[in-house]
Amino acid sequence: MPTREHLTIVKGTWSIGDGETFDRTALREMSAGDYVLVPKTMRHFGWAKTEVITQIHGIGPFKIIPVDPWIFLVDPNSAGQFKADPNSRAGSSTS
């Protein structure tokens, strides 16, 4: 059962948008200390240009329901990348 998602930016800058597909023009920038509540079942996407630390929480069970297969744009010069496996803990290739 989907649940509301509480997202707080701890470090860096994160951009979030809502909709069925990734659209850079729909992104809203969030900085450290900013908070957003994503209603349950709301389709959304995110983007970070640099390293970012987020805190995502909700009252479980928490379930990721991809609209399309996971597609991640990865900067080949970055130190790590986000793991897209919804059945594992989030992390990076450097953790």
C-alpha atoms as an extended CHARMM CRD file, in Angstrom:
* protein
*
        95  EXT
         1         1  MET       CA              0.0000000000        0.0000000000        0.0000000000  PROA      1               0.0000000000
         2         2  PRO       CA              1.5340000000        3.3370000000       -1.0010000000  PROA      2               0.0000000000
         3         3  THR       CA              2.0950000000        5.8740000000        1.7620000000  PROA      3               0.0000000000
         4         4  ARG       CA              2.9260000000        9.5580000000        1.9670000000  PROA      4               0.0000000000
         5         5  GLU       CA              6.6170000000       10.2790000000        1.5360000000  PROA      5               0.0000000000
         6         6  HSD       CA              8.3120000000       12.8850000000        3.7340000000  PROA      6               0.0000000000
         7         7  LEU       CA             11.5110000000       14.1660000000        2.1150000000  PROA      7               0.0000000000
         8         8  THR       CA             14.0150000000       16.4930000000        3.8160000000  PROA      8               0.0000000000
         9         9  ILE       CA             17.2200000000       17.7350000000        2.2110000000  PROA      9               0.0000000000
        10        10  VAL       CA             20.0850000000       17.2630000000        4.6690000000  PROA      10              0.0000000000
        11        11  LYS       CA             22.9930000000       18.3710000000        2.4570000000  PROA      11              0.0000000000
        12        12  GLY       CA             23.2850000000       19.7610000000       -1.0530000000  PROA      12              0.0000000000
        13        13  THR       CA             20.5950000000       20.6470000000       -3.5620000000  PROA      13              0.0000000000
        14        14  TRP       CA             17.8830000000       18.3360000000       -4.8770000000  PROA      14              0.0000000000
        15        15  SER       CA             15.2450000000       19.0780000000       -7.4870000000  PROA      15              0.0000000000
        16        16  ILE       CA             11.8720000000       17.3490000000       -7.4920000000  PROA      16              0.0000000000
        17        17  GLY       CA              9.0210000000       17.3290000000       -9.9750000000  PROA      17              0.0000000000
        18        18  ASP       CA              5.7160000000       15.5770000000      -10.3570000000  PROA      18              0.0000000000
        19        19  GLY       CA              4.2910000000       13.7820000000      -13.3560000000  PROA      19              0.0000000000
        20        20  GLU       CA              4.4460000000       10.5280000000      -15.2810000000  PROA      20              0.0000000000
        21        21  THR       CA              7.7960000000       11.2040000000      -17.0230000000  PROA      21              0.0000000000
        22        22  PHE       CA             11.0000000000       13.0850000000      -16.2280000000  PROA      22              0.0000000000
        23        23  ASP       CA             10.7250000000       16.7470000000      -17.2720000000  PROA      23              0.0000000000
        24        24  ARG       CA             13.5110000000       19.1860000000      -16.3480000000  PROA      24              0.0000000000
        25        25  THR       CA             11.1740000000       22.1640000000      -16.7730000000  PROA      25              0.0000000000
        26        26  ALA       CA              8.9020000000       20.7860000000      -14.0230000000  PROA      26              0.0000000000
        27        27  LEU       CA             11.6950000000       20.5410000000      -11.4220000000  PROA      27              0.0000000000
        28        28  ARG       CA             11.5680000000       22.6340000000       -8.2270000000  PROA      28              0.0000000000
        29        29  GLU       CA             14.8830000000       23.1560000000       -6.4400000000  PROA      29              0.0000000000
        30        30  MET       CA             15.2460000000       22.3010000000       -2.7550000000  PROA      30              0.0000000000
        31        31  SER       CA             18.2390000000       23.1620000000       -0.5510000000  PROA      31              0.0000000000
        32        32  ALA       CA             19.5230000000       21.8530000000        2.7810000000  PROA      32              0.0000000000
        33        33  GLY       CA             16.7820000000       22.1880000000        5.3990000000  PROA      33              0.0000000000
        34        34  ASP       CA             13.9180000000       22.1910000000        2.8780000000  PROA      34              0.0000000000
        35        35  TYR       CA             11.0550000000       19.7050000000        3.2850000000  PROA      35              0.0000000000
        36        36  VAL       CA              8.3690000000       18.3920000000        0.9400000000  PROA      36              0.0000000000
        37        37  LEU       CA              5.4410000000       16.0420000000        1.5120000000  PROA      37              0.0000000000
        38        38  VAL       CA              4.7020000000       13.8060000000       -1.4610000000  PROA      38              0.0000000000
        39        39  PRO       CA              1.1220000000       12.4780000000       -1.2740000000  PROA      39              0.0000000000
        40        40  LYS       CA              0.6640000000        8.7210000000       -1.6430000000  PROA      40              0.0000000000
        41        41  THR       CA              0.3560000000        7.5180000000       -5.2550000000  PROA      41              0.0000000000
        42        42  MET       CA              1.6460000000       10.8680000000       -6.6250000000  PROA      42              0.0000000000
        43        43  ARG       CA              4.0290000000       10.1550000000       -9.4910000000  PROA      43              0.0000000000
        44        44  HSD       CA              7.2650000000       12.1100000000       -9.0210000000  PROA      44              0.0000000000
        45        45  PHE       CA             10.9290000000       12.2480000000      -10.0070000000  PROA      45              0.0000000000
        46        46  GLY       CA             14.1130000000       13.8630000000       -8.7730000000  PROA      46              0.0000000000
        47        47  TRP       CA             17.4430000000       15.1860000000       -9.9550000000  PROA      47              0.0000000000
        48        48  ALA       CA             20.7100000000       16.1790000000       -8.3050000000  PROA      48              0.0000000000
        49        49  LYS       CA             23.6180000000       17.8730000000      -10.0840000000  PROA      49              0.0000000000
        50        50  THR       CA             26.0250000000       17.2210000000       -7.2150000000  PROA      50              0.0000000000
        51        51  GLU       CA             26.2470000000       15.0430000000       -4.1250000000  PROA      51              0.0000000000
        52        52  VAL       CA             23.1010000000       15.2590000000       -2.0290000000  PROA      52              0.0000000000
        53        53  ILE       CA             21.9650000000       13.6540000000        1.1940000000  PROA      53              0.0000000000
        54        54  THR       CA             18.2210000000       13.2560000000        1.7030000000  PROA      54              0.0000000000
        55        55  GLN       CA             16.1300000000       11.8330000000        4.4910000000  PROA      55              0.0000000000
        56        56  ILE       CA             13.0490000000       10.0300000000        3.2020000000  PROA      56              0.0000000000
        57        57  HSD       CA             10.5670000000        8.5600000000        5.6320000000  PROA      57              0.0000000000
        58        58  GLY       CA              6.9450000000        7.6280000000        6.0570000000  PROA      58              0.0000000000
        59        59  ILE       CA              4.6860000000        5.3470000000        8.0490000000  PROA      59              0.0000000000
        60        60  GLY       CA              5.1660000000        1.8900000000        6.5320000000  PROA      60              0.0000000000
        61        61  PRO       CA              4.9390000000       -0.2360000000        4.7360000000  PROA      61              0.0000000000
        62        62  PHE       CA              6.8440000000        1.7980000000        2.1510000000  PROA      62              0.0000000000
        63        63  LYS       CA              6.6000000000        0.6620000000       -1.4550000000  PROA      63              0.0000000000
        64        64  ILE       CA              8.2020000000        1.9940000000       -4.6290000000  PROA      64              0.0000000000
        65        65  ILE       CA              5.9320000000        1.6680000000       -7.6590000000  PROA      65              0.0000000000
        66        66  PRO       CA              7.8920000000        2.5600000000      -10.8280000000  PROA      66              0.0000000000
        67        67  VAL       CA              5.8210000000        4.0460000000      -13.6600000000  PROA      67              0.0000000000
        68        68  ASP       CA              8.4250000000        3.0170000000      -16.2350000000  PROA      68              0.0000000000
        69        69  PRO       CA             11.5640000000        0.8910000000      -15.9090000000  PROA      69              0.0000000000
        70        70  TRP       CA             14.1780000000        2.7210000000      -13.7930000000  PROA      70              0.0000000000
        71        71  ILE       CA             16.1730000000        5.1360000000      -15.9050000000  PROA      71              0.0000000000
        72        72  PHE       CA             19.0420000000        6.9970000000      -14.2660000000  PROA      72              0.0000000000
        73        73  LEU       CA             21.2260000000        9.5860000000      -15.9270000000  PROA      73              0.0000000000
        74        74  VAL       CA             24.6810000000        9.0880000000      -14.4810000000  PROA      74              0.0000000000
        75        75  ASP       CA             27.5540000000       11.5330000000      -14.6950000000  PROA      75              0.0000000000
        76        76  PRO       CA             30.5920000000        9.4530000000      -15.7300000000  PROA      76              0.0000000000
        77        77  ASN       CA             32.8180000000       11.8320000000      -13.7080000000  PROA      77              0.0000000000
        78        78  SER       CA             30.9150000000       11.3030000000      -10.4670000000  PROA      78              0.0000000000
        79        79  ALA       CA             32.4200000000        9.3490000000       -7.5810000000  PROA      79              0.0000000000
        80        80  GLY       CA             29.3480000000        7.1690000000       -7.2000000000  PROA      80              0.0000000000
        81        81  GLN       CA             25.7870000000        6.6810000000       -8.2520000000  PROA      81              0.0000000000
        82        82  PHE       CA             22.4470000000        5.8920000000       -6.6720000000  PROA      82              0.0000000000
        83        83  LYS       CA             21.4700000000        2.2280000000       -6.5020000000  PROA      83              0.0000000000
        84        84  ALA       CA             18.0930000000        1.7310000000       -8.1720000000  PROA      84              0.0000000000
        85        85  ASP       CA             17.1320000000       -1.6000000000       -6.6060000000  PROA      85              0.0000000000
        86        86  PRO       CA             13.9060000000       -0.8920000000       -4.6760000000  PROA      86              0.0000000000
        87        87  ASN       CA             14.4540000000       -4.0750000000       -2.6460000000  PROA      87              0.0000000000
        88        88  SER       CA             17.7470000000       -2.9210000000       -1.1370000000  PROA      88              0.0000000000
        89        89  ARG       CA             18.9730000000       -0.0270000000        0.9720000000  PROA      89              0.0000000000
        90        90  ALA       CA             19.8650000000        3.0920000000       -0.9670000000  PROA      90              0.0000000000
        91        91  GLY       CA             23.5540000000        3.8540000000       -1.2540000000  PROA      91              0.0000000000
        92        92  SER       CA             26.2750000000        4.5560000000       -3.7380000000  PROA      92              0.0000000000
        93        93  SER       CA             28.9450000000        2.5590000000       -5.4880000000  PROA      93              0.0000000000
        94        94  THR       CA             31.4740000000        4.1290000000       -3.1010000000  PROA      94              0.0000000000
        95        95  SER       CA             29.7050000000        3.1170000000        0.1270000000  PROA      95              0.0000000000
